[in-house]
């Protein structure tokens, strides 16, 4: 009886495998990718849109008023402010804020913070973001009470990159755009330099 059950089970398995093979008929026609919901005919495919910038917000080149004296965290310097109406608390908390400086030529573009020896002293121009504005602050490293000019002839541009979902593994770490050159950032987000 045991042998009969074993043979019967094997026979059933063989019949199942043979009846499920692809050799028993012709393949069916592939279905459509969707319908328009009216008469069952396929819906139209939309045209390809322009290259996107992943919700990136960027300004044109901006001139700001000449810097005026200010002390920030005990450091004397000059500051001026540019408006950034789309700079939100969400971008400040989760996104990336990039600010660039050009000396008016549009060819030599520097990422802030920018350190130089202008005026014969080592000094830095940095950006301090707050909701809706970006303060530009130039200070001397000597902190001797004197300043280096922050002229109105300088041009500024900002790029705001909203944050997305937090990475779940180290392999999916957020791209550090601050380490990229201005041209690399523009290329990555399809921004006209």
C-alpha positions, 0 to 999 in steps of 0.5 A, a space after each residue: 500500500 505504501 508503494 502504491 501511494 508513493 507511485 500515485 504521488 509521483 504520477 500526480 506530480 509528473 502530470 502537474 508538471 507536464 500540464 503546466 509546461 509552456 509546450 501545451 499551447 501558444 503564448 498569449 498576446 501581451 496586454 496594453 499598458 493602460 486604458 483611457 477608461 472610456 472604451 478600453 482602448 489604450 490611452 495616449 502617451 504624453 510628450 517628454 518634458 524638459 529636463 528637471 532640476 529636482 525642485 532646485 531653486 536658484 537666483 540670477 546674479 544679484 548685486 547687493 548694497 555695499 557692506 556696512 559695519 557689523 559685529 557677529 559673534 564678537 567678530 567685526 566685519 562688514 555685512 550686506 543682505 540679499 533676499 531669498 524669498 523661497 528660503 524656508 525653514 524646511 530648506 534650512 533644516 533639511 536642504 543645502 544652501 549654496 552661495 557664490 561670489 563673482 567679482 563682476 566678470 562672471 568668469 571667476 566664480 567662488 563658492 562661499 565661504 571664500 577666503 583671500 588676502 584682499 586688502 593685504 590681510 587674510 579675510 573671509 566672506 561667508 553666507 549666513 542664511 535665515 528665512 527669506 534672506 542671506 546675509 553676506 559677511 566679510 571679516 578679517 582673520 586678524 580681528 584687529 577692528 579694521 575691515 576689508 571692503 564688501 563693495 556693491 560691485 560684487 555679484 552673488 548667486 544662491 542655489 537652494 536644494 530642498 532636502 528629500 527623504 533621509 538616507 537609510 544606509 551609508 551607501 545612500 548618503 546625501 551628495 555633498 554639493 558644497 564640495 562640487 565646483 560651481 560648474 558641476 552644480 550647474 551641470 547636475 541641476 541643468 542650471 544656466 551658469 
